[in-house]
Amino acid sequence: MHRTSAARTYAVRVVTTRDDLAALAPELDALAFESIEPNVFYESWMLQAGLARLPTAAARIAVVRHQSGALVGLFPFELIRRFQGLPLPALRLWRHDYCFLCTPLVHRAHAEPTVQALLDWVESGGSPARFLDLDLVTSAAPFADLLTRELGRRPAWVQYRRTYQRAMFLADSDSRAGISAKHSKEMRRLERRLAEAGRVAYRVAAPDEPVEPWLEAFLALEASGWKGRAGTALASVSHTRQFFLDIATEAARRRRLQLLALELDGAPIAMKCNLLAGNGAFAFKIAFDDRFARYSPGMLLELFTMRHLATAHPEIRWMDSCADRSHFMINRLWRGRRDMGTIWIAPGGVAGLMLRCWPHYHRLSRLVRRLRQRAA
């Protein structure tokens, strides 16, 4: 009954061009505001900049509408022809190297039927592929819970899940609770030692301050370190540099950008760029001058960020670190954790059979690799 109702009152359409996506921008902004989970990386301005500047596979952006015409769901996919080396076409949630969350946007007032409509679309064969790769989504959270309940009503569907955690700042916790008293004392000592080398100041970009000098300073600082030498800094490639300038400028225009710096004699030796989303935020990028690595400028700036959020932005209740799960510094500083995961699903058939066999295939592949390594 649930699926029939969703099929009758909700429809899925695929958007494939940037022009079509740009036309949806006002509706996407409204959807992002009403979504069951905030995801700044799937808001209109971030999506458009990513599709315009960064190389990606063929975009297949599924939008779900209610019969009233309201946009109630956004599922940015890319069509891949082979999945994990297997001849299996798949719709994978769209991402690039600077997209740190892929949880779709789903309107809170239409959440359940929107998820139903998406699965109906795949099940009916209307989608470009019958296998969904939902990577880098929040688990134990509203969207994943909705998906779990709906899949429970569809016994023919097959799913495979992997979960992990990454660091998250929670405003209710003590800003220094993540480090011991001994380590806190050591950080104060490093700050004093740094002050012996020059005038130390922490600075935050004012809301009406021009952001261009800040952005250029950030790009230069990041490029001056190991990322620049490795060719992975934002400024190392023209299209990633322009992507950063595009999204940061637009975020500033929307009052969604937070820029912080640790300066020595007026020159930045550590800088941080955060993106705001309602009562939360995403730690997008951090850079530091590795000539001052012995003073731990990145950690000093993180500690200042935590104090600044607590005092100047009480409305921000959490910040996603967007960091790798094994990132030692941020895992040590922030004791909160965000549950993340990968969900693969298919509505039976060949795709479902391949997915059902995947864990065995994966274990066998690892065993073969280990045996080859031993033999070598």
Secondary structure, 3 states (H helix, E strand, C coil): CHHHHHHHHEEEEEECCHHHHHHCHHHHHHHHHHECCCCHHHCHHHHHHHHHHCCCCEEEEEEEEECCCCEEEEEEEEEECCECCECCCEEEECCCCCCCCCCCEEEHHHHHHHHHHHHHHHHCCCCCCCCEEEEEEECCCHHHHHHHHHHHCCCCCEEEEEEEEEEEEECCCCCCCCCCHHHHHHHHHHHHHHHHHCCEEEEECCCCCCCHHHHHHHHHHHHCCHHHHHCCCHHHCHHHHHHHHHHHHHHHHCCCEEEEEEEECCEEEEEEEEEEECCEEEEEEEEECHHHHHHCHHHHHHHHHHHHHHHHCCCCCEEECCCCCCCHHHHHHCCEEEEEEEEEEECCHHHHHHHHHHHHHHHHHHHHHHHHHHHC
